[in-house]
Amino acid sequence: MVTLQDKLSSQVSLLREQKAAILKEHGDRVISEVTVAQAYGGMRGVKGLICDTSLVEPDKGLIIRGIPILELTDKFPQEIFYLLCTGELPGERGLTALFNDLSGRSEVPEYVFSVLKAMPQDSHPMVMLNTGILVMERESEFRKMYAKGMNKKDYWKPMLEDALRLLACLPGIAAAVYRIHYNKGALISYDKDLDWGANYAHMLGIDDPDGEFAKLIRLYLVLHSDHEGGNVSAFSCHTVGSALSNAFYAVCAGLNGLAGPLHGLANQECLKFVLSINERYNGTPTKKQLEDFAWETLNSGQVIPGYGHAVLRVTDPRFTAFLDFGKRSFPDDPVFKTAELMYDTIPDVLREHGKAKSPWPNVDAVSGSLLYHFGLKEFSYYTVLFSVSRSMGMLAQLIVNRMLGTALTRPKSVGTKWVEKQAEE
């Protein structure tokens, strides 16, 4: 049976040779220019990273290892992790091996739960999740092997061990945060007969008689798994990992970025907006009422959350996947119906308004309404769900970069006076 470890072992030499050949032949080639506006504007659009796990094309959306995301919605999340790491989907035997590997590493140390239970009741769920991850750093194989001394060409091996351990435990930690923080009762153990994604749904304890909630969680984990290397969470994780920090430190850093209002809070803000519409009209509004509400919002200087994207100039295909799920599973849900009606209404309003760079919805415009339908109404927890999913991409990028021996991230900074002088010259 070919394991993920075996597959990566067979690839590592080729990847390093490919990197060396590119650097030798094209190392002096310029691939980007930086304007003063970009330097002040968060480096947006500056090509300065190599990320092979995924790309976000403005006219296509998320593409994972060359495969458009809408072609992957029927896959298990662990298949996506394998794909992110290797560039290939696993066969049946490879998938079984990864299933068993994650299952065998899934037991969260009891001390993690003790720490979470000891935290103040008003601790934010993201603080609890990050604390649980950081407390587990003592489990790091990379830290132990690095301290003993090892060949730098083998750094990726303990990184992979740490990644698998953390990934396996994340659903248990995240579910514990939910049950402890919101007083949902006793913690629920990992079921080794269930896959990784279904276990997350199972341990949350949401009533799921027909398995539809588990299907949604699997889809959620797949759709949010990766989004290039330059978003705040991925880039923060990459930067910390480049210092040879282990996966627990690096992923925690990335998730601290994900907790920011400009990164991971969008789906709950979108859902609040949808609920405010339903409250205003005592249910799903008419199209005319929604148009009036949208204009009222825009004319007051506010934005319509969930519409527009920093990169995309088409409807986010992840939005399409979630919309299709809602249409199949609960088309008459009033909150979902409002989110669906917004898709038929808001783009035209934004085009007429004329100020939005992109009038199309992103994934956050609908995802919250699906979680709400199943009774997961604790908005402050939604970023934790996002975190479990995005950890797959961050961990895969850490593994690949450790295989390649990627250098320490250290861009050059300049001062305001330097910029002024350059502009004058």
C-alpha positions, 0 to 999 in steps of 0.5 A: 500500500502506497502511503502519502509518505511513500509518494512524497519520498518518490517526488522529493528529488525530482522537485529539487532538481526542477527547482535547481534547473529553473534557478540556474536557467532563469534565476536572473529573469524579472517576473514582477515590478513594484509600484509605490502604490503597491508598496503602500497597499499591502503588496497586492498584485506583486509576484513574489511567491512560488505556490504550486498547491493552488492558484486563483485565476480572475476569470476561473476562480480556485484551481487546485493543482491544475483542477478547477474546484468545481471538479473536486466537490465530490471528493473527501477532504483527505483526498484534497490534502493528498492532492495538495501535497503531491499534485495527484489524487490518491487511488483507492489504496492510497486513500485507505492508507491516509484514512488509517494514518489520520485515524491512528493519529487522531487522539487529542492529548488530554492536557489540551482539553484541560487547558481549553476548559481552564480558559476564561468563559469569554475567550474567543473560539479562535483564541481557544483553537490557537491555544489548543494548537500551540499547547500541542507543540510539545508533540512536534517531531520536527523539534525533537529531531532538529534538536538531535541533529539531522541532515537538512535534506530530511527536514521535510520528513518530520514536518510531514509527521507534524502535519499529519498529527496536527491535521488528524487532531484538528477536528477534535480540538475544534469540536472541543472548542465548540462544545466547551465554549457554548456549553454543549455538554460532554466532548464526543470522541473520534469515530474511527469508522468515519472519515476525517471530515465526517468526524468533525461533523460528528464531534460537533454534536449537531443533530444529523439524522440523514447525514446532510450536515456531514456532507456540508462539512465535507464540502466546506472543508474541500472548498476552503482548503487552499487559496494560493500562498499570498493570502494573510493566513497562508503567507503568515504561515509560510513566513513563520515556517521559513524560519524552520518553525514547526507546523504547530507554530506556523499554522497557529501564526496563520490562523491568528491572521485568519482571525482578523476581520478582513480575512476570516470573518466575512461569512458571518458578516454576510449571514448577519446581513441576510438575517437583517433583510429577513427581519426587515421583511418578516421572511424572504423579501420580494425582488423589488424589496431586496433592490430597495434594501440594496440601494438604501445600503449603498446610498448610506455609504455601506457595502453589501457583504459577500459581493466583490473579490480582490482577485475574482472577476466572475462568480466564485465557483465555491459560491456556486457549489454551496448554492447548488447544495442548498438548492438540493437539500433545503430549497425552501429555507427562508434564509437560504432563499434570501441568499439565493435571491441576492444572487439574482438581484445584487449584481445588477444593482452593483453594476448600476451603482458603478463603483464595485470592481466586481459585482459577483458573489464570493463564497461567503455570500451563501456559506453562512446560510447553510450552516445556519440551516443546520442549527450552527448559529454561533457566529463567532465559531464560523472562523474556526470551521474556516480554520480547520479547512484552511489548515490543509492548504497551509500544512501542504505548503509547509511540507512542499516548501520544506521538501524544496528547502525554501529560503527564509522569507526576508523582503527588503524594506525601504523608508518613506524618505527613500520613496520620496527621493526615488520619486524626485529622481 
